[in-house]
Amino acid sequence: MSSDNIFRSRSQGVPSEGVKDQYADGKAARVWKKYIGDSNQRTKNYREFLSGLLKKHGCEKVLDAACGTGIDSMMLIDEGFKVVSVDASDKMLKHALKARWEKRKDPKYDEWVIEEASWETLPKDIGTFLPGAQFDAVICLGNSFAHLLDEYEDQRTQKMCLRNFATVLKPGGLLFIDHRNHDAMINSGATPGHSIYYNCKYPVDIKTSVLVVRGKPEIITLDYCIDATEDGLITEKSEFRLCYYPHRLHSFIRMLDEAFDNRAKHSIYADFKPLEQVDNPAYYIHVMQKALD
Ligand SMILES: C[S@@+](CC[C@H](N)C(=O)[O-])C[C@H]1O[C@@H](n2cnc3c(N)ncnc32)[C@H](O)[C@@H]1O
């Protein structure tokens, strides 16, 4: 793959202004369900980690701030939580809305709210359909937050979005937010094909490219190739590209703490285990507990 192919100035479907929807061309959205696998078999470690911590803290009302096709939201509804799901991509939301329709006979799903909203304008967007709503927990998982690139080179949009997550949390509420181990990816130039979140049964190849600007890694581009031809429903391998801001662990910790005015309790997990138990994790998961007053 040539470098010209990797660093196109603008990919198809990405607007020049407003929220950038990397899923706008529908390619990733179409194959996403195959990539994440069966939602009923959400990886046991993930289900137990998330639902265990939410229950331990008495959380009931959860905002899934990057719901995508709705997989995390459905897992939480099945675990008895009340879920509001938002996402900026209508191509992804289409699949979540379809999933809710398919569950319409299950009373647990009667109160599932699905709406379009973006992190940049989260409190305002939520105010249009649930005025004044605050949540016991907000989740932004599956390496979603790293989709937000740094167009001003000072991370101001990322900082604003983290503050927006804090705003829609009740005092004492929890934010769950993750990123891949970009430190390791930058050093090795590779991304693990298997995700701790998903149960993809098809071979997944991920090509990793790192764009370094003035000595600083600015964008990681992952070219996914999923070979789901064996089930006969599709004849070609599915390919899609996603770009990420390569959050490094230590700077992300600082940015998160500042978004909560350095008053939140900040716990960090590695692949859902205590940090010290995993040497070279694929993901870091941060849990912020907003201060009580
Ligand atoms: C990697 S997908 C993960 C979806 C889901 N959590 C999962 O694990 O399958 C990332 C999601 O973040 C959403 N997203 C990216 N930027 C966003 C923004 N600024 N506001 C709201 N959603 C955004 C994308 O549209 C996409 O659905």
The ligand as a Tripos MOL2 file, in Angstrom:
@<TRIPOS>MOLECULE
LIG
   27    29     1     0     0
SMALL
NO_CHARGES

@<TRIPOS>ATOM
      1 C1        -15.6740    2.6610   16.9390 C.3       1 LIG1
      2 S1        -17.3710    3.0990   16.8270 S.3       1 LIG1
      3 C2        -17.8930    2.3240   18.3020 C.3       1 LIG1
      4 C3        -19.3520    2.1780   18.4850 C.3       1 LIG1
      5 C4        -19.7660    1.2940   19.6740 C.3       1 LIG1
      6 N1        -19.4500    1.8930   20.9390 N.3       1 LIG1
      7 C5        -19.1500   -0.0740   19.5450 C.2       1 LIG1
      8 O1        -18.3270   -0.4590   20.3600 O.co2     1 LIG1
      9 O2        -19.4860   -0.7890   18.5930 O.co2     1 LIG1
     10 C6        -17.2490    4.8160   17.2230 C.3       1 LIG1
     11 C7        -18.5510    5.5980   17.1880 C.3       1 LIG1
     12 O3        -18.2950    6.9300   17.6560 O.3       1 LIG1
     13 C8        -19.1140    7.8080   16.9100 C.3       1 LIG1
     14 N2        -18.5820    9.1750   16.9480 N.ar      1 LIG1
     15 C9        -17.3980    9.6040   16.4360 C.ar      1 LIG1
     16 N3        -17.2620   10.9210   16.6430 N.ar      1 LIG1
     17 C10       -18.3790   11.3360   17.3070 C.ar      1 LIG1
     18 C11       -18.8160   12.5880   17.8110 C.ar      1 LIG1
     19 N4        -18.0620   13.6860   17.6580 N.pl3     1 LIG1
     20 N5        -19.9980   12.6520   18.4630 N.ar      1 LIG1
     21 C12       -20.7540   11.5230   18.6210 C.ar      1 LIG1
     22 N6        -20.4000   10.3020   18.1460 N.ar      1 LIG1
     23 C13       -19.2270   10.2140   17.5060 C.ar      1 LIG1
     24 C14       -19.0570    7.2330   15.5090 C.3       1 LIG1
     25 O4        -20.1040    7.7230   14.6910 O.3       1 LIG1
     26 C15       -19.1200    5.7340   15.7830 C.3       1 LIG1
     27 O5        -20.4240    5.2180   15.7400 O.3       1 LIG1
@<TRIPOS>BOND
     1     1     2 1
     2     2     3 1
     3     2    10 1
     4     3     4 1
     5     4     5 1
     6     5     6 1
     7     5     7 1
     8     7     8 2
     9     7     9 1
    10    10    11 1
    11    11    12 1
    12    11    26 1
    13    12    13 1
    14    13    14 1
    15    13    24 1
    16    14    15 ar
    17    14    23 ar
    18    15    16 ar
    19    16    17 ar
    20    17    18 ar
    21    17    23 ar
    22    18    19 1
    23    18    20 ar
    24    20    21 ar
    25    21    22 ar
    26    22    23 ar
    27    24    25 1
    28    24    26 1
    29    26    27 1
@<TRIPOS>SUBSTRUCTURE
     1 LIG1         1 GROUP 0 **** ****
